[in-house]
């Protein structure tokens, strides 16, 4: 259990190290306005914090730097809310004031602005099929109990899904279901099919289909977890080169190569969790990211997760600023997209 004095010293040290990227000593800490302890007292607490694993001492300096444990404690317990600069806030809000005619453009602009405001690398995972719409649906029985559903999109993509046919649903009723779905769902974004069926089409099916309950179960299976071809958007890929921690060009090359592997990015960024997630150093699964911190936030449309926003930087990251920016942008992106597609 850290004392109040140790908490203050730890926060000041980490804030100073994040800002200057230099080991921090007791004299530096004693000169900070919020600290009124003597250098000797601070030295004793620094030694205790190091012994507890929150700090590390470099061989080239008498100062100390945060450990991964220290950063984790800082993120979990010592961060205060981030206060936006007025101009920054207006810059972000301008993204969402215009009508969303081009989803891709807004996502790309969001990635660029995030990288410019943080000086780190931003990555946004966006579903490409979010803009893809249904062109035609066909359900073909292959036995008394199994059928193949064929979904054709307006971009020419075709997807086959195997579904179970409800008991006692004859071919004439199945044809009615298909006709109703094609009439009501044509032109609807793939991501909205399930929502549309259960909010608008269920009453129509109930009026015309005898086996209404079982048919709705079939459609719930058909339109659940729609597969989406995702796309990765980047901002400030080379910002990582400006960080003093990444002077080793070979390590930087490996990190940049990893960031550009879209399949790996899908695995790293894909999340169904709400809110902000922070992975520091060895909390990241990939060896090449052990000297990095990755902060992610998800965004949604009509209550459904559709993508993730992330910032990659050194463990010496401006956590308060990055978390504040990601939280703000992910929520505003969710609001704007939900408003458009409701």
N, C-alpha and C positions, 0 to 999 in steps of 0.2 A: 504494500500500500504506500503510494507516494505521498509525501507531505505537501502542503500547499506551496511551500517555498520551492520544493523540487519540481512541482508542476509548472510554476512560473519560469524557473530556470530552463527546464526542458523545452517549453514553448518558445522562449526567446532564442535559445540556441538553434532550434530547428528553423524558425523564421529567418534568422540571420544566415544560416547555411544555405537555405533555399535561395535567398537573395544574392549572396556573394560567392557561393561555391568554394569557400575557403574554411578550413578547420577553425573552430571558434574556441577562444580561450576565456579564462575567468575575467581578465581585465576588460575584454570586449563586452562581455555580458554586464559587468558592473557599470558600464557607461550608458546602458540603455535606460531610458526614462522610467520604465515601469519597474526597474530593479533598484532597491536601496540596500543591498547586502554588500558586505565587504568582499574583495577578491578571495581572501582566505576562506570565508564561509562558502563562497561559490565553488572554490576548488574542492572542498570536502564533498559538496553535493554532486559535483561532476564525477568525482571518483566513485561515489555510491551509485550514481546512475549508470556508470560504465560497468560496475560490478553486477548490477541487476540486468544488464544486457540492452539497455536503451540507447547507449552511446558506444562509439568505438574511438580508439586513439590511433592516429596515423603515425608512422615511424618518422615522418619528416617534419613533424610539428608538435608543439606542446598542446595544441588545441585538439578538440574532439569533433567528431561528426556523428550524425544520427545513424543508428543501425536500422535494419528492416523492422525489428521489434519496436524501435523508437518511432519510426514513421507510422507503423500500424496503430500504436497508442495515440499518436498525434491526430491521425485521421478519425479514430473512433471516439476520442474524448476531449480533444483540445481545440478543435476547429470552431470558429465563430462564423455566423452567417456572412456570406460575401455581399458587399455593397457595390452595386454597379456604378460606374461612371456614367453620367447622363448621356454623353455622346455615344458611348458603347451601347447603351440601352436602346437609343434611337436607331442605331445602325442595325441591331438585331431585329427590332420590331419592324423595320422597313421590309424585311424579308417576307413578312406575312401580311402586309397591307394590300399587296396586289392580288388580283384573282389568280388562282392556281390553274393556269392553262397548261403549264409544263411542269409536271411533277419532278422530272429529272433535273430541270434547271434550278428549282428551289433547293433540292437536295445538294446539288453541286455547290451552289452559292453558300449554303449552310456550312459545308465542309471547309470552304475557303475562308469564310469569316471566322470560324472556330480556330483555324490554324493561325490566322493573322492576330487574333486577340490573345492567343496563348503562347505563340512562338513554338508550339509543338506540332506533331503530326496528327491530323484528324482523319478518321475513317468512318464512313457512314455506310451501313449495310441496308440497302433498300430493295424491296421486292419489285422486280421488273414487271411481273404480271399484275402488279397493283393497278396498272393502266390497261391491262389486257382484258378484253370483254368476251362474253360468250357469244358465239355465232350460231352454234347448232348443238343440240343434244340428241343422242340416239341411245335407246336401250334395247339390246338384242338378247332374247332368251337363248341359252345354249342347253338348258335342261328344264325340268319342271320347277326347280328350286334356285337355279343360278342364271344370272344374266351378265352381259358385258355392257357397261355404260361407256359410250364414246363421247368425249367432250371436245368440240372443235372451237377454237378461238378466232377472233377477228384477225389475228396475225398469222393464221395458218397452222398453229400448233395443235396437235392431236394427242389426247391422253385417254388411255383405256383403263377402266376400273371394274373389278369384279364385285358384284353385289348379290345379295340374296333376294329372291322374289318372294313376296308375302304369300302365305297359304291362301288358296281360293281366289287369287287375283287372276282373272282370265285375261286373254290377249286383248279383248276389246277395251277392258278397263285400263290395262297397261298403256294401250294406244292413246286413250283419253288423257292419262297422266302426262305422257310425252308431249302431246299437243298443247296442253295447258302450260307446261314448263317452257316449251319453245316460244309460245306466244308471249308469256309474261317475263321471261328471263333473257331474251335476246337483247344484246347491248348492255347487259349488266356486268360490271367489273367482276372478275373471277372471285376476288376476295369478298364480295358482298353476296354471293349466291345463297349461302346458308341463311344469312340474315333476312334476305328478301323472301325466301321460301316460308320461313316461320313467322314473319311479320305481316306478309301481304297475300301470299298464295294459299296459305293453309285454309282460309275460309272458302276459297273457290273449290279446292279439292274436297273439302268436307261436304259441299253441296252436290258434287257430281260423282264422287267415288264412294262405292259401298264400303270397301275395306280401308277407310280413311286412316285409322290409327296405325295399321301395319304399313301402309304406304308412307306415312310420315316418318316412321322408323327407318324405312328403306332410304328415304331421301336424306335423313340425318347422317346415315352412314356414307351415302354418296358424296355429300357436300361437306363432310368433316375434314379438318386438317388439309385444306386445299394445298397442293404442292405449288410452290412459287419459285420460278427461276429468279434468283436474286442477283443484284449488281452491287459492286463495291465502288464507292466514290471517295476520292482522296483530297486532302488539302495539306499543303506544306510538307510534302514527302521529304524534302531535303532539310527541313528545320532541325532534324536530329543531328545534322553535321555541325550546327552551331553550339551544341552543348559540350562543355569541357569534358564530361565523362566519356565522350565517344570520339576520342582522338585516335583510337586504334582503327585505321581504315578497313582492315580485314573484318573486324567485328561489326563495323557499320555496314559494310557490304552485305554480310550475312543477314543482318537485321532488316535491311531494305529489301533484300531478296525474299525474306520471309513475309514481310508486309505485302509484297506484290503477289504472293501465292493465294489466289482468291479462295481456294478450297480450305486452306488453313485459316484464313480470315473468317470464313463462314463458321468454322468450328470454334474459334476464339470469341467471336462477337455474338453469335446466336444465343439469345436468352429469352426466357419466358417470364423473367422476374420484373417486377415493377421497381422503380426507384434507381438509385445509383449503386454501382458495384465497383469496388476498388481492389485491384490486385497489385501487390507490391513485391518486386523482386522475385524471390523463389516461390511466391504464391502463383506465379504464372507457370503454365504447364510446359511451355517450350523453353529449352535450354538457352536459346539465343535471346530470350527476353528476360533472363535472370537479373540483368542490370537495369530493367525498365519497370515503370509502373504503367498499368493499363486501367483507365477509368471508363466505364461504359454506362449508358442509359438507354432504355428502350423507348420507342414511340409507338402509338397505337392508332387504329381507326375503328370507329364503332365498337370499341371494347376489345378489339382483337390486335394482338401484337403483330406488327408488320415489318419492323426493322430495328436496328440498333445504331447508336452513335457512340464513338469512342475517341479517346485521346491517348496517344502513346508518347511517353517521354521518359526522362531519367527518374530514378527513385527520388532524386532531389527535385521534385515537381511542386509547383504552386498549387497544392491540393485545394485550398479554399477557393481560389479563383476558378480552377478547372471544374470543380464540382458545381459551383454556382452557375457557370456558363452552361454546362451540360444539362443541368436540371432545368434551367430557364428555356433553353432551345428545344429540348425534348418535349416539354409541356406545351410550348407554343406551337410546335410542329404538330403535335397530337390534336390540339384544338382546331388548328387551321384545316388539317386534312379531314377530321371528323365533320366539321362544318360543311365542307365541300361534298362529302360522300353520304351524308345522312339522307 
